[in-house]
């Protein structure tokens, strides 16, 4: 029947919990593409028949098949795009190395996309923050408070301040460690 396989792909992803990746349904996607090919060929033959013979009674059938083609395409793209979003979220959750159980659920093309995304994210993180880069995948939860309550001095700045001619009273810390 029209678009049933495509809708089943979308339902399959909808049934899966949000943080999980179901097994890639290559057979279902192949069936959707074969249905699309058959619909397209039927439409082509009917369009040629309408053009040559002037049979206008085939036009509603052509439009129906075309709408089915568009629906199949939307469902297939939604299936693939949702899977890519889930794979991207897995990179942020698990890091650059995925567990084997998750790799088993991915197609070869999805693994290739994951590796390209991983490299792109690593390049971006290296470009941030100077020498060693900045790992933006750490500390994903925001702080509970918006204000800094206590600051600790990591390095004594008095010596370098003397050479620069700054006033040492301005650089000293009080008892709570607040500048």
N, C-alpha and C positions, 0 to 999 in steps of 0.2 A: 504494500500500500504506500501511498505518497507520504514521504517525510517521517515515517515511523522509526526507521533506523536512526535518523539524525536526532529525533527527539529522545530516543533511548540513550544516546551518548550524553546529552545534556542532563537527563534524569540521573544517569550513573554518577556524574560529578556532583549533582545536587544531593544525592544520598550519602556521599562520602563526608565524614567529618571535616571541619574547616582546616585543621592543621595536617591532614593526611593526604597522600597522593595515591589514588587508585592505580591499578595496573593499566598501562596504555592499551587501549582497545583498538589495535591495528586492524583486526578483522571487521569490526563495526565501521570504522572510518573508511575502509576499502569498499564495503558494501554501499555506503552513502555515496562515494565517488562513482561507483558503477551505476547506481541509480541515476545520478546526475548526468552521466554520459548517455544513458539510454533515453532520458527525458530530452536531452539536447538533440540527439539524433532524430527522435520522433518529431520534435518541433521543426527541425530543419526540413524534413521531408514534407510536413504539412504546410510550411511556409512556401516551399517551392511549388506545391500543388495549388495553393491559393493564388500564387502569382501567375502560374501558367493557365489554370483552368477557371479562375475567378470564383472558386467555391468559398463564399464568405461564411458558411455555416461552421467552418473549422476554426474561425478566429477565437471564439470563447474557449475552445479546447487548448489552443496555443497559449492563450493568456493564463489559463489554469496551470498548464505545465511550466510556464515561465515563473509564475508565483511559487510553484513547488521548488523550482531550481533555486530561486532566491532564498527561500526558507531553509533548504538544505545547506546552502552556502553559509547563511547566518549561523545555523546550529553548529556546523563543522568548525567555523572560525571561533565561535564562542567556546567550544570544547577545547580547542588548542590554546586559545588565549588564557582561559582559566587555568589550564595546566601550567602554562608558563608563569603565571602569577604565583601559583603554589610553589613552583620550583624556585622562583626568586625568593620567596619567603623562607624556604628551606635553607637557602644559602645564608640568610641572616640568622636563622635559628641554630643551625648545626655548624656553620663555619665553612671552610673551603673543602673539607673532605666529608662527603655524605656517607652514611652507613650503607652497607651492602644491600640491606633490605629495601632501601629507597632506590638505589641504583637499579635494582631488578625491575622496579615498576616503571622505569623511564625507557623511552625509545632511544635509538642511537642519535637521532637528530636532537632530541631533548638533552642528551648528555653533552653533545657538541655545544648547544646553546648555553648550558650551565657552565661549561669550561670557558667559553668566551665571556660570559657575564662575570665569572670569577676573576679572570685576568683583567677585565676592564675595571672592576671594583678595586682590585689590588693596585692597579696603576693610579687610579684616582686617590687612594689612601696614601700612596707614597708621595704624591705631589702636595699633600697637605702637611702643615706643621713643621717644615724644615728638614733636618737631616734624616731622621728615621721614619718620618711620615707619622700619620695619625690613624690609629685603628678606630674607625667610626662604628664598628660592629660591636664594640664593648659598651657596657653600661647603657643598655637600651631603655631602662626605666628612668624616668626623670626624677630629680631629687624631691624629697617630701617638702622641703622648705625652700622658699625663694631667696632667703637671706643667708649670708655667711655669718655663722656665730663665732667661729674661732679660726684664726689663721696661724699656721706654724711657720717658723723661719727655717728654711732648708739650708741656706748658706749664709755665713756671716759676711755682711757687706761693709763692715766698718773700714777694713783695710783699703778696699777699692774706692770707698768714699773719700778717704783722706787724700789719695792721690789725685782725685778729681776736684778737690777743694770744696766739697760739700760740708755742711754743718752736721756733725755727728749727732747732735740732739734731735735733729729731724728724722734720723734713720734708726734711732733706738726703739726697742720694743718695751711696752709696759708689762705689768705682771700677768695679764690675761693673754698675752701673745698677740694683741691687736695693735696694728701700726697706728 
